[in-house]
Amino acid sequence: MIGVKKMHLGQVRGVVDMAINVLKKSKTEIEKAAEDAKVREVVEATLFEIEKNGDAAVRQLSKKFDNYAPIKFKLTKSEIDAAMQKVSARDMDDIKFAQLQIKNFAKAQRASMTDIEIETMPGVILGHRNIPVQSVGCYVPGGKFPMVASAHMSVLTASVAGVPRIIASAPPVNGEPHPAIVAAMHMGGAHEIYVMGGIQAVGAMAIGTETIEPVHMLVGPGNAFVAEAKRQLYGRVGIDLFAGPTETMVIADETVDAEICATDLLGQAEHGYNSPAAMITCSEKLARETLVEIERILEILPTSETASASWENYGDMILCDTHEEMLSVANDMAYEHVQIMTDRDDWYLENMHSYGALFLGPRTNVANGDKVIGTNHTLPTKKAGRYTGGLWVGKFLKTHSYQKIETDEAAKLVGEYGSRLCMLEGFVGHAEQCNIRVRRYGGKNIPYGTAAE
């Protein structure tokens, strides 16, 4: 059995006001940073090739990584129809059910975002409008696990937001478009569907090629290379968030058992070889039993090769004395998925402030959120939950303000204040914008380059 290693909490989260037990620790931050540096170099070189050589670079990269080099990457209507014909009736019904849940929640979120217009004082009208982004590229991961659900989360949500041009791309699977992914993209509202994966997909959508018009925004999860490509492209295009390798955290006390804790940790660790999984508990008995249970499940889990690598290199088992300590550590780690199974789940809901999404109580789980329940599964990773939430309909909307002055009296009043405040900062040209209105609509003679009295 793994022994207890005593550590100050500051070694985990930067403060030294309490102590915790770390029964198992992941790779160091230095080791993780070295891996990130290698990814950055590869992505930078690949994006340069796409910008320089366009379609030819995309085709070469697709051949190299996916053994797929068609004449064109965009699917025709007949190709979309042919792919959808391969989806079984049961699978199609399941996709429709999931999309209905996601659409209903996205529509409710959209309804909460209203345009406003108010008269702040007589004759002064201020307002804002929520305007959809005009074109979006939605990336749907394929690779080892074709993520059909990601098509719902990005394409469908963009459609509810009213985005007029939605393009979607996913890598080929076994040398051809994945039928269920194509179906989900098409049913979700994609206007263009491409069969491209990885850096070449997000690069082509953002930079553009001879045959692909660039988009204004990129969304969707992906591996470390996709996440880094989005980071490097940010500014050139908008992005939803930095969604790297999936992270899962279990916060549990003695109200649940080791089997459910281990299952929830490994259920997400199977995503990739570098998917962090952490458990925070105030029960040493539960912690040790969960470590044993993880080993048992890894012996029978078909995806154990991936899950065991993630757990070995990116797994943490953290033992705290109190729920307050557990909360503090969890907020600092700011993981993507946080499964809470305690005797005070609602207390965590009220007090957690840095995370991707919460899954409250033993009856729910991260897989529900990933696939079907209705909330969006594209969520912040690598502590981005400290400053952003996940993908939602609002990410596809830009809130733009406007103003108008409808009376001479208001133009004079606001202009006088504006003139003086501009001169306070030394902006004479700014002040004249205000002064000319005061002269024309207020009848006051203000010498050029002076503040209104």
Summary of the structure (lengths in Angstrom):
residues: 453
radius of gyration: 26.4
end to end distance: 80.6
largest distance: 87.2
contacts: 1550
relative contact order: 0.13
helix: 49%
strand: 18%
